Amino acid sequence: MAESTYIKQRKHERSKEERTVMAVYACITGRIASSQLFEAILPPTVVRIMELAFICGMIWFTFKVVISGKYHKYVGWPLALIVLLAICNSLIIIRGNYAGGIKSILLDKFAIDGIPVYILPFVILLLPNRRYFLSILEVLFYSVLLMLPIWLINSVDLLQEAFYGESVGAYLPFFCPLLFLFWRKIDIRKIVLLLVIYLFYFILMLLNARRNMIVSLSLFFIVALLASNSTLLRRNMRAIILVISAVILSITIVVASWGTLSTTLFDRVLYRGVENTRSQVELLFIYDLASSPASDWIIGRGIDGAYEQITQNMETMETQTERDVIETGYLYLILKGGIVYLLLIMLFLFTAFFKGISFHKPLFTGLSLFLLIYLLDLYMTNPVSFFSVKTVLFWFIVSLCLQYSVSIAPKIKKTDR
């Protein structure tokens, strides 16, 4: 209750800088969710203009933070990583094909896998996220609520035979685990609402047999649950017994009902769980690059990089011999920026992980474990290569770990238990 009162007071005391930082995240969410929110009621051209406007807003508000001198200043190894990433991302963008004119650039190069995704890391890293993380969490809470109108608008697409229902809602529920981690700083009613949304999304992924989503959603939730309640679990034997009992009960129910579940509700999940849909695509990618110059392995093929694979558009029935996307995140990073790009992302991940772990605080331990989940997620999906929730979450967690210092420990200590 005290935290809720504190947040209400902060709403009346926010500085111009704090509101500007919140505006950046609002623009990021707007870009992520606008197509699914407005495509059903507005012409596609208007929606594209809105998406560009949100990108411009994101850059403009970040620029205002920078010129005010309130951006976070890195030193040492983190600064070196940021400089190297800036060089690498610039090379990826520069080596694109821009022969199609302004219209083509605005439509293609500013798509979710275009130029904005290579600008996004610097936007998030420059913002003083550590200083205003409570206000940012508030923006992320309302971002998750956008799922509700999106689900209503796209209700017929929530269950799909083609296994693509995960994209309905623009993956916004992945902000939930971060909010669960800081649940003591958020009104409990909001947490309950987020939990309902998260569980509903998890059930949808079960029904759509999205095995990668099931794994990711489960791991994020478990880490958030354990890290946010680690102090309680250490001090309260009753809490430990309840958690263990709940796990045993859940396993017992699943085992007892396995015959029914395996032939009804989870039949598609079990089938998809053993289906191999990656090896052939990965082999095609490796065969293509094996006959290419070494530079393709080292620095990739740029923002328009593609590999040889015959695909067919199910809507237009058009056949293409090259594909610019691969589902395996590690290979996608190599395709666009080479091994150099992949190593840089890994260096950011492990630098932030070890720094977060070194603080010996439950919340930062949780944030660090979130980053470890990306090591698995990078094989199952592309969690850092698109202008999406997972990419925002990744760079936000990295920024919190890199920006935290011992000097502010007394300030956070009271609410970090």
N, C-alpha and C positions, 0 to 999 in steps of 0.2 A: 504493500500500500504506500509505503514511504517512497519507493522508486517511482510509482505512478504519479504521486504528487510532485516529485522532483521534475519529472518530464513535463508536466503541465506548466510548472514555473518556468522551465527552460524555453518553452514556446514563446513566452513574452520577453525573453532576454536574448534571443538569438541575434548575433552580430550579422552585419552585411556579408562578411566572409563566410559564416556558417550557412546562411541562406543560399549563397552562391554554390557552395559545395553540394548542398541538397539538390539544387537545380541541375547540376551535372548528372547526378544519379537519376533524377526524374527524366532527363532527356535520354539517358541510356536505356531506361525501362521503356520509354516511349518508342524508341527505335525498335526494340525487341518485340513489343506487343502490338504495335500499330497496325500491321498488316492483318493479323487475325481479328483485331477489334473492328476495323473499318472496311475491309474488302467486301463484306456482304452488303454494305449500305452506301458505299462511295465508289466512284469510278476508279479503276486502277491507277490512272495518271495522278489523281488527287492523292491517293494513298502513297505513291512514290514521292510526291512532293513533300508530304508530311514526314516521311522517313528521312529525306534529305534535310528537312528543317530541324528535325531532332538531332541529326549528326552535327549540323552547323551550330545548334544551341549548345551541344556538349563541348565543342571546340571553343566556342565563344566564352562560355562561363569558366572553362579551364584557363583560358587566356587571361580573364579578369583576375583569377586567383594568382596567376604567375606575375602579372604586372604589379600587383599589390605587394609582392614580395612575401606573401604568406604561404607559398608552396613549401613542401617538405624538402629540405636540403640533405642530400646523401653525401657520404664521404667514404673513402677507402674502397673496399671490395664491392659493396653494393653499387657505388657510383660507377666503378669500372664495368660491372655487368650491364648497367643501364646504357652506358655509352656503346658497348659492343652490340647490344640489342638494337640500338638506334641505327647503327651502321648496317647490321644484318637486315633489319626490316626495310630500310631505305633501298638496299640492293634488290630485295624481293619486289618492291613496288616499281622501281625503275625498270626492271627487266620485263615488265608487262607489255602487252600489245595494245597500243593506243591509237590504232589506225582508223577506228570506227567513228571518230568525231566526238563532239561534246555530248550528244545524246547517248551514244553508246557508253561513253565513260560514266555518265551519271547513272545509267541503268545497270551496267554490268560491274564496273569497278567499285561502285558503292553498294553492292549487294552484301549479304551477311558474311561472305567469304572474301570480300574485296578489301579496299584500302582501309576502311574504318577499323577492321580487326587488328591491323598492324599499328594503328594510332592508339587504340584503346589502352594497351599496357602503360603508356606514358601518361595518359590522362589520369588513370587511377593511381599510379605510383607518385605522381606529382602532388596529388591532393593531400591535405593534412588529415588523413583518415583516422589516425590515432586520436587526434584532438576532438573530432566530431563524430566518433563512431556511433554514439547513441542516436544522433539525429539521422545519420545514414541508415541505421537499422529501422528507424521509423519510415523512411522512404521505401525501404525494401519490404516492410510489412504491407504497405498499401500497394506495392508492386505485385505481391502475391495475390492480393484480393482481386486483381484484374483477371485472374483465372475464372472467377465466377461468371462475369458477362461473356468471356470467351467460350466457356463451356456451354452456356445457353445458346450462343449464336451458332456454335459448331457442334451441337448435340448429336447430330446424325453421324458425325465422324469420330465419336469417342470410341467406338468399337469398329475395327476395320479388319477385314480378312487378310489384307496385305501386310499386317503387322506394323503399321506406321502411326498408330494412335498416339504415340508418345509426344509427337510434335504439337498436338492440339493443346494450346495453352502456352506455347513458346517456352516450355520447360521452367516456367516461373516457380513451381513448387520447390525447386532446388535451392531457393533462398531460405526455405523453412529450416533446414538443419542449423544454419548459422544463427537464426533467430532462436531456435531451441537452445542453442549453446548459451545464449545470453538471456534465458527466460526469466531470471531473477530481476532483470532490469526492465521487463516489459509487463504490462498489465496481464494478469492471468487469463482474463477473458479472451484477449487477443491470441494468447498461446493456444487455448482450447480451439479457437476457430482455425488457426493454422494447422493444428493437429488433425482436425477433421478433413481439411483440404488435402493434407499430405497423405492420410490414410486412404482417402477416396482415389487419389491419383495412383497410389500403390496398387489398389484393387484393379483399377483400369489397366495398369501395366500387366497384371496377372492375366486378366481377361484377354489382353492383346498379345500375350506370350512374348513380351519384350524382356528377354532374359538379361540383357545388359542393364536395363533400367531397374529391374528387380534387384539385381546385385548392388548397383550404385545406391539406390534409395535405402536399401537395408543397411549398408555399411555406414552411410552418412547419419542415419537415424541412431544406430547403435553407438557410434562415436559421440554424437551430441548428447545422448542420454547418459552415458557413463561419465563423460568429462564434466558435464554440468552438475552432476550429482556425486562427484567423487568424494567430496568432503563429507557429505551425508552418509555415503556408503561406508566410509572409513570409521565414522563415529557411531553409527547406528546399526547394531547387529540385526535388528528387526527389518530394516530396509534391505540388508543383504539377503536375509531369508526370503523376503517377499520377491525380490528379483529372481533368485534361484528357483523359487516355487513357480513363478510365472513362466520361466523358461521350460522347466520340467513339464508343467501342465500343457504348454503349447506343443511340445514335442509329443507328449502322450496323445493329444487330440489328433495330431497329424498322422501318427502311426496307426491309431485305432481306425481312422477314416481313410487310410491310404487307398484301399480298394475302390472306394467311391470316388475319391478325388482324382485318382489316376485315370479313370474312365469317363469323367464328366468335366468338372470345372477346370482342372489343370492338365487335361489331355494335351492341349496345344503347347503348354509350357514344357511338359515332359518331352514332347516331340521336338520342339525347338531347342531344348537343352542339349540334345545329342546330335542335332543337325549341324553339319560342318558347312558354313556359308562363307568362310574367310580364306581358307587355304588356296583355293584356285585363283581368287583375285590377287592375293599376295604373291603367288608364283608369277602371275602375269606381270605384276609390277617389277619384281626382281629380274625377270627375264629381259624386260624392256630396258631397265637401267644397266643391266650387265653388259649390254652391247653399246652403251653410250659412253661419252667421254667421262673421265674421272671427275671433271668439274660438276657434272650432274649429281654425283654423290656428295661432293664436298660443299657446294653452295646451292644445290637444287636447280630447279628450272624456272623459278620466279612465280609471280602471282598467278600467271596463266598456265603454269606447269601442268602437263598431262602425260599419261602413259598409254600405250597401245592396248585397247580393249574394246571389243565390239559391243555396243549397247544400243537399246531401242527405246525411244520415248513412247510410253504407253498411251499418251494422249494424242500425239501427232503421228505416231508410228514411224517417225524418222529414225534412220539408223546412223550411228556415228562410230568411227573407228578409234577415237581417242576419248579418254575419260579424265576429267580434271579433279576427281574426288576419289579417295579411297577410305574405306571405313576404319581402317587401323590408324589410330592417331600418330603413332611413331613414324609410320611410313608416310603419312600425309605431311608431317613436318619436314621429312627428308625431301619429299617431292617439291615442296615450295622453297625451302631454304637450305636443304642439304643437312649433312651431319653436323655442320657448324651450328645451324639453327636449333637442331634437336639438343645438342650439348648445352647451348645457352639456356634453353627452357629447363633442362635438368639441373643446371647450376643454380638458377633462381629457386627451383623447388627445394633442393637440398640445403641451400644457404638459409632460406626462410625456415625450413623444418628444424635444422639444428639450432638456429637462434631461438625459435619458439620453445623448443624443448629445454634449452638452457635456462629459461626463466623459472622453471619449476613451479608454474602456476597452472591449475587445472584448465582454465580457459585457453591458455596458449598451448597447452598440451593437446587440447581438442582441435585447435586450429591446425597444429602441426600434423596431427593424424588425418585431418581432412586432406592435406596435401599428399600424404602417402596413398590415399585412395585413388588419386589421379594417376599413380603409377600403373594401377590395374585398369583404370578407366581409359588410359591412353592406348591400351590394346583393344578394348571393346568398342570405343567410340572416338570421336574427335572433340575432346572437352576443352581445348584451348585454341582451336583453329578457326572458330567462327564467332561472329558478333552475337553471342548468346549468353544465357545466364551462367553456365558453367565457366565460361571464360572470364566473365566479370567476377564471379566468386573466387576463381583462382588468383587473379591479380589483386583482389581486395585482401584476401588472406595473406598473400605474400607481402603486401604493403604494411599490414598491421604488424607482422612479425619483424619486418625490417625497420619500421619506424619506432617500435617500442624501445625504451631505454630504461635503465635502472633508476634514472633521475626522477621518473614519474611514478615509480613503484608505490610510494606512499599514497598517491592520489587515487590509484586504482585498487589498492589493496582491500578497501572496505567492501567493494562490490564484486570482488573477484573470488568469492568463495561459494 
